[in-house]
Amino acid sequence: MSAVGNSTDFSASFQTRFYSNAIRRSDVQNGVCEIDGDSISLRAGSQSIDISLDDVTDLTLGTPPEKFDDELEQVFGIKFSPAGGSGVCFIEYDPEYADIFEYQLFAAIINGADGLAELGAQKGGQQTGTDAEQVEVAIEPDRVVFETDSVSSKTVALGEIVNIKSGKRTIGEAKRDAIKVDYMKSQTRITSYLSLIETRLQHLFNRYLRTEYAELEAEIDETDVSEAETQLVVGYYTTQNLKQTMHALTDGNTSEFESIYEDAIDHGLVTHPDDGVGLTQKGKMLANTELETVNT
């Protein structure tokens, strides 16, 4: 097997502000961040730290610790475990270099990782095969690619993920840390289970899969979605039939249904009719979450 793509040849150098508990100064530093396919270097005057990508255990994007929120609005977070200790650093968010932290670092660390997967465990609610396959993983900006010995590569698009959960599952006759991923292909929901051999990479892989999903999940939590909008997305998600959904929701009242649909457009749950009626990923996620709540 051979992994798709090679992301170890990228490099960047930029002015930034950062904090790390691995250097003596305990405040935010003005300095330089240098990144290549092997390491991340942070330098501020005589203070410096070099982080090997082999030591990185977590990558995040979000708000800084409370003690820095007056100085840094948004940060890239890096946790790492060099020999004999552990460290953390927060680098000021710069949109110009977002791609490095949101994709390229993950790719440099994860590409070529070995694992086991059940790539077609369920399809549309029906079991389609649960045999575990040995896979080699590669990530790309908008999808994850799984190379196997037996068939052509299989992919999971980040933009089609509607649910992610982590836990234990028996895969390949052994109980393993696994990621359950629900995603859509051709209006059909597919459930797969993914497990990388190395625990550190499994955690980073889970984090990467959640990059786009977590943003939309937060948007759903912050959006005041009405019960009628929820019923709309659930109805269309399960039937793929707009007229059937309209009759179930409003007893065929077209104007009432259009009003609900317009609210759902405003909340980013459905596509505009000019672009073809359907659910956005955010709408599919909401529908999937509601159906899981009903079924548990």
C-alpha positions as CSV (number, residue, x, y, z in Angstrom):
1,M,0.0,0.0,0.0
2,S,1.1,3.6,-0.5
3,A,-0.4,6.7,1.1
4,V,-1.9,9.3,-1.2
5,G,-0.1,12.5,-1.3
6,N,3.0,13.8,0.6
7,S,2.8,16.7,2.9
8,T,6.2,16.6,4.4
9,D,7.8,19.2,2.1
10,F,5.9,22.3,3.2
11,S,7.6,25.2,5.1
12,A,6.7,28.6,6.5
13,S,8.2,31.4,8.5
14,F,6.2,34.2,10.0
15,Q,6.2,36.9,12.7
16,T,3.8,36.0,15.5
17,R,3.0,36.2,19.2
18,F,3.0,33.0,21.3
19,Y,3.1,31.5,24.8
20,S,4.7,28.2,25.8
21,N,5.3,26.7,29.2
22,A,8.4,25.1,27.8
23,I,10.4,28.4,28.0
24,R,11.3,30.4,31.1
25,R,9.2,33.5,30.3
26,S,5.6,33.1,31.5
27,D,4.0,35.8,29.4
28,V,3.1,36.2,25.7
29,Q,6.2,36.6,23.5
30,N,6.7,38.5,20.2
31,G,8.8,36.4,17.9
32,V,9.0,34.1,14.9
33,C,7.4,30.8,14.1
34,E,9.2,28.5,11.6
35,I,7.5,25.3,10.4
36,D,8.7,22.6,8.1
37,G,7.8,19.0,7.5
38,D,9.6,17.8,10.7
39,S,9.3,20.4,13.4
40,I,7.8,23.7,14.7
41,S,10.3,26.3,16.0
42,L,9.3,29.3,18.1
43,R,11.9,32.0,18.8
44,A,11.7,35.3,20.7
45,G,15.1,36.9,21.4
46,S,17.2,34.4,23.4
47,Q,14.1,32.3,24.2
48,S,13.4,29.4,21.8
49,I,11.7,26.1,21.6
50,D,11.8,23.3,18.9
51,I,8.9,20.9,18.7
52,S,9.3,17.7,16.7
53,L,6.1,16.7,14.9
54,D,6.8,13.2,16.3
55,D,6.1,14.6,19.8
56,V,2.9,16.4,18.9
57,T,-0.2,14.9,20.7
58,D,-2.9,17.5,19.9
59,L,-3.6,20.4,17.6
60,T,-6.5,22.8,18.2
61,L,-7.9,26.1,17.0
62,G,-9.9,28.3,19.4
63,T,-9.9,30.7,22.3
64,P,-6.8,31.0,24.5
65,P,-6.6,30.3,28.2
66,E,-8.4,32.9,30.3
67,K,-5.2,34.5,31.5
68,F,-4.2,35.5,27.9
69,D,-7.7,36.5,26.6
70,D,-6.8,40.2,26.9
71,E,-3.8,39.7,24.5
72,L,-4.8,36.9,22.2
73,E,-8.3,36.6,20.7
74,Q,-7.8,33.3,18.9
75,V,-4.9,30.8,18.9
76,F,-3.5,27.7,17.5
77,G,-2.9,25.3,20.3
78,I,-0.2,22.6,20.3
79,K,0.4,19.9,23.0
80,F,3.6,17.9,22.8
81,S,5.4,15.3,24.8
82,P,9.2,15.4,24.4
83,A,11.3,12.9,26.3
84,G,10.9,13.3,30.0
85,G,8.1,15.8,30.0
86,S,5.1,17.5,28.4
87,G,4.5,21.0,27.0
88,V,1.9,23.3,25.5
89,C,2.1,26.4,23.3
90,F,-0.4,28.8,22.0
91,I,0.3,30.7,18.7
92,E,-1.7,33.8,17.7
93,Y,-4.2,32.9,15.0
94,D,-3.2,34.3,11.6
95,P,-5.7,33.6,8.7
96,E,-2.8,33.6,6.2
97,Y,-1.3,30.5,7.9
98,A,-4.5,28.8,8.9
99,D,-4.1,26.1,6.3
100,I,-0.9,24.9,7.9
101,F,-2.6,24.3,11.3
102,E,-5.9,23.1,9.9
103,Y,-4.5,20.7,7.3
104,Q,-0.8,20.5,6.6
105,L,0.4,19.7,10.1
106,F,-2.2,17.0,10.4
107,A,-1.2,15.6,7.0
108,A,2.5,15.6,7.8
109,I,1.8,13.7,11.0
110,I,-0.9,11.3,10.0
111,N,-0.3,10.5,6.3
112,G,0.8,6.9,5.9
113,A,-0.5,5.7,9.3
114,D,-1.7,2.1,9.5
115,G,-5.0,1.1,10.9
116,L,-8.0,-1.2,10.8
117,A,-11.4,-0.1,9.5
118,E,-14.9,-1.2,8.8
119,L,-15.6,1.1,5.9
120,G,-19.1,-0.1,5.1
121,A,-20.6,-1.3,8.3
122,Q,-24.0,0.2,7.6
123,K,-25.6,1.8,4.6
124,G,-29.0,3.5,4.9
125,G,-29.6,1.6,8.1
126,Q,-28.8,-1.8,6.6
127,Q,-25.7,-3.9,7.3
128,T,-23.6,-4.2,4.2
129,G,-20.5,-5.9,5.6
130,T,-18.5,-5.5,8.8
131,D,-15.2,-7.2,7.8
132,A,-12.2,-5.3,9.2
133,E,-9.7,-4.2,6.5
134,Q,-6.1,-3.2,7.0
135,V,-5.8,0.4,5.7
136,E,-3.2,3.1,5.2
137,V,-4.5,6.6,5.8
138,A,-3.9,9.8,4.0
139,I,-5.7,13.1,4.6
140,E,-6.4,15.8,2.1
141,P,-7.9,19.3,2.6
142,D,-11.5,18.1,2.2
143,R,-11.4,14.4,2.6
144,V,-9.7,11.3,4.1
145,V,-8.4,8.5,1.9
146,F,-8.1,4.9,2.9
147,E,-5.9,2.7,0.8
148,T,-6.4,-1.1,1.1
149,D,-4.8,-4.2,-0.4
150,S,-8.0,-5.6,-1.7
151,V,-9.9,-2.8,-3.4
152,S,-9.4,0.7,-4.8
153,S,-9.1,3.5,-2.3
154,K,-12.2,4.6,-0.3
155,T,-12.9,8.2,0.8
156,V,-14.8,10.1,3.5
157,A,-15.5,13.7,2.6
158,L,-15.3,16.1,5.6
159,G,-18.2,18.0,4.2
160,E,-20.5,15.0,4.4
161,I,-19.8,13.9,8.0
162,V,-23.0,14.2,10.0
163,N,-21.9,12.5,13.3
164,I,-18.7,11.5,15.0
165,K,-18.4,9.4,18.2
166,S,-15.4,7.8,19.9
167,G,-15.3,4.7,22.0
168,K,-14.3,1.0,22.1
169,R,-15.2,-1.5,19.4
170,T,-14.1,-4.9,18.5
171,I,-12.4,-4.6,15.2
172,G,-10.2,-7.4,13.8
173,E,-11.0,-9.7,16.8
174,A,-9.6,-7.2,19.3
175,K,-11.3,-4.4,21.2
176,R,-9.8,-1.1,20.1
177,D,-10.2,2.7,20.4
178,A,-12.4,3.5,17.4
179,I,-14.0,6.4,15.8
180,K,-17.6,5.9,14.6
181,V,-18.2,8.2,11.6
182,D,-21.6,8.7,9.9
183,Y,-21.4,10.4,6.5
184,M,-23.6,10.9,3.5
185,K,-23.0,9.6,-0.1
186,S,-25.7,10.0,-2.7
187,Q,-28.3,10.9,-0.1
188,T,-27.5,7.7,1.8
189,R,-26.0,7.6,5.3
190,I,-23.0,5.3,5.7
191,T,-21.6,4.3,9.1
192,S,-17.9,3.3,9.3
193,Y,-15.5,2.5,12.2
194,L,-11.9,3.7,12.1
195,S,-9.0,2.7,14.3
196,L,-5.4,3.7,13.8
197,I,-2.7,1.4,15.4
198,E,-0.9,4.2,17.2
199,T,-2.9,5.9,20.0
200,R,-1.3,9.3,19.5
201,L,-2.3,9.3,15.8
202,Q,-5.7,8.0,16.6
203,H,-6.3,11.1,18.8
204,L,-5.0,13.5,16.1
205,F,-7.0,11.7,13.4
206,N,-10.2,12.1,15.5
207,R,-9.3,15.8,16.0
208,Y,-8.8,16.3,12.2
209,L,-12.1,14.6,11.3
210,R,-13.9,16.9,13.8
211,T,-12.4,20.2,12.4
212,E,-15.3,21.0,10.1
213,Y,-17.9,19.0,12.0
214,A,-17.1,20.8,15.4
215,E,-17.6,24.2,13.8
216,L,-21.0,23.3,12.5
217,E,-22.0,21.6,15.7
218,A,-21.2,24.8,17.6
219,E,-23.2,26.8,15.1
220,I,-26.2,24.5,15.7
221,D,-25.9,24.9,19.4
222,E,-25.9,28.7,19.0
223,T,-28.7,28.9,16.5
224,D,-32.3,29.4,17.7
225,V,-33.8,26.7,15.5
226,S,-37.6,26.4,15.8
227,E,-39.4,23.1,16.3
228,A,-41.0,23.4,12.9
229,E,-37.5,23.9,11.3
230,T,-36.3,20.8,13.1
231,Q,-39.3,18.8,11.9
232,L,-38.6,20.0,8.4
233,V,-35.0,18.9,8.3
234,V,-35.8,15.6,9.9
235,G,-38.7,14.9,7.6
236,Y,-36.7,15.6,4.5
237,Y,-33.7,13.8,5.8
238,T,-35.7,10.6,6.3
239,T,-38.0,10.8,3.2
240,Q,-36.0,12.8,0.6
241,N,-39.4,14.0,-0.5
242,L,-40.3,17.6,-0.1
243,K,-44.0,17.3,-0.8
244,Q,-44.4,14.4,1.7
245,T,-42.5,16.5,4.2
246,M,-44.7,19.6,3.6
247,H,-47.9,17.6,4.0
248,A,-46.7,16.0,7.2
249,L,-45.6,19.3,8.6
250,T,-48.3,21.7,7.5
251,D,-51.0,19.5,6.1
252,G,-50.2,20.8,2.6
253,N,-50.3,24.5,3.5
254,T,-47.8,25.8,0.9
255,S,-47.4,29.4,2.3
256,E,-46.9,28.1,5.8
257,F,-44.3,25.6,4.6
258,E,-42.5,28.2,2.5
259,S,-42.2,30.5,5.6
260,I,-40.6,27.7,7.6
261,Y,-38.3,26.8,4.7
262,E,-37.2,30.5,4.5
263,D,-36.3,30.4,8.2
264,A,-34.4,27.2,7.7
265,I,-32.5,29.0,4.8
266,D,-31.6,31.9,7.1
267,H,-30.3,29.4,9.7
268,G,-28.2,27.6,7.1
269,L,-30.1,24.3,7.4
270,V,-31.4,24.0,3.8
271,T,-30.2,25.1,0.4
272,H,-31.9,27.9,-1.6
273,P,-34.5,26.5,-4.1
274,D,-32.5,28.2,-6.9
275,D,-29.6,25.9,-6.1
276,G,-31.8,22.8,-5.8
277,V,-33.9,21.9,-2.7
278,G,-32.0,19.9,-0.1
279,L,-30.3,20.0,3.2
280,T,-26.9,21.5,3.9
281,Q,-24.4,19.6,6.0
282,K,-25.5,21.6,9.0
283,G,-29.1,20.5,8.3
284,K,-28.1,16.9,7.9
285,M,-26.2,17.0,11.2
286,L,-29.2,18.5,13.0
287,A,-31.5,15.8,11.6
288,N,-29.1,13.0,12.4
289,T,-28.7,14.3,16.0
290,E,-32.5,14.5,16.4
291,L,-33.0,11.0,15.1
292,E,-30.3,9.5,17.4
293,T,-32.0,11.2,20.4
294,V,-35.3,9.7,19.5
295,N,-33.8,6.2,19.0
296,T,-31.9,6.1,22.3
